[in-house]
Amino acid sequence: MKSEKWLLSDRTVFIKKQSGFTLIEIIVALLVISIALGAIISTTASSVNMADHVRNKTMALWVAQNYISEMAAEKKWPDTGKTSATIEMNKHDWMLQSNIIQTANSNMKKVEISVFFDDKDKQPLLSLTGFINRPELNRSIKLR
């Protein structure tokens, strides 16, 4: 470190030049760091929310696909009309609404499924449409 010599009356005073950061520089640096950390935290929170949404949509798809598969596997031909059900999957109760519609082909019905995260939702998390054959036709199919 360099020092300067000052002569004041009968004493000599040595003043060291300070090196380092001033208080304003430290405050500005902390402000920049806090803004950067805020952006990182916001991005991380957004990623977590998106991952949660994708997980819920995947579960809703599995619920709908399982429901259609169970209907197709049953020996009973389902009646046309709307029904509601609660299905438990992955420790959660999913609300399901189905609408079974007769198609132009008398041996096939259209199944429209809407899956809701819970009973308070107004918009479905997922909608799926599938078709099922008359059960008697499923037994007559021979696999080779």
N, C-alpha and C positions, 0 to 999 in steps of 0.2 A: 504494500500500500504506500502510496505517496503521502507525504505530509507537507504542509506549508508552514513556514515560520513567520510568526507575527511578533513584532516587538511592541509591547505596550508599556510605556514608562520604564519601570525598572525590572519588569519580568518578561521573560520570553514565553510565549504561549504556542504550543504546537497543536494544530488542528488537522485531524486525519480526514481525508476525503472518503466519504462513505461509498461503498459499492453495494448493490442490491436493488430491491424493488421498493417503490414508494407505495403508500397505502392505496392510492388511486389505481395504480397498476394491478395490485392484488385484487381490488374490488372488481375491476374490469375483467380480469382473468376468471374470477369466480362466477361472474355473470355469464360469460361465454360458456363455461363448463356447465352451469345450471341449465342453460337453454339447450345445450347438446344432450344432457341427460334427460331432460323433459321430452325431447323428441324420441330418444331411444325407448323410454318407458311407454310413450304413446304408441309407438310402432309395435312393441312387444304385446301390449294389451290388445291391440287390434288383431294381431296374429293369433293370440289365444282365443279371442271371440270367434274368429273365422274358423279355427280348428274345431271349436265346440259346435258351431253351426253345421259344418261338414259332417261331424260325427252324428249329430241328430238327424240330418237328412239321410245318411246311410242307414241308420237304424229304422227310420220311417220307411225306407225302401224295402228293407228286409221284412218289416211287419206286413206291408202290402203284398209282397211276393209270397210270403208264407200263407197269407189269408187266401189268395187266389189258388195256390197249390193245394191247400186243404180242401177248398171247394171242389176242385177238379178231381181230387182223390176220393171224395165221398161217393157213396153209392146212390145218394139221394139227389135228384134233379132239383136245384134251388128255384124257389118261386121268384117271379119278377117283383120288383119294388125296392124301396129303400129300407135299410137296416142300419143300426148303430151297434158298436161293440167296443168293449175295453179289452185291450190285449196287453199282457205283461211281457216285456222283453228287456233284458239287461237291467233288471231291478227298477223298471219304470213302467207306469201304466199309460199306454198310448190310446188315444181316442180314434176310432176308425168309423167312417161312414161309407157304406157301400150302396151302389145303385145297380140292380141287375135288370138288364133290358133284353127283351127278346129280339133277335136279329131276323133278317129275312129268311135265313136258313133255320128251319125248325129244330135242327139238331145242335144248335149253337146259341149261347147267350153271351152278351157283352157284360163285363163286370167293370164298373167304374169305382175306384177306391180313392178316398181322401183320408189322409192320416194327419192328425193334429197332435201337437206336443202335449197339450192338456185340454180340459174341457172349457177353459176360458178363452182359447184362441178362436178368432173369427175366420182367419185365413188358414187353409191347410198348409202344413209344412211340405207335404208332397201329395201329388195326385198321380194315380197310375190306372191305366186301362188294360184289361186283358180279356181273353175269350176262353170259355170252357165248353167242352163237348158234352153231349148227353152221355151219362155214365154207361149205358149199354154199349155205346160205340167204343168206349175205351177198352172194354173187355174183349171186343171182337178183333182188335188190332193184334196181329201176330208179328213178333220180332224174329228176325232170322239171324 
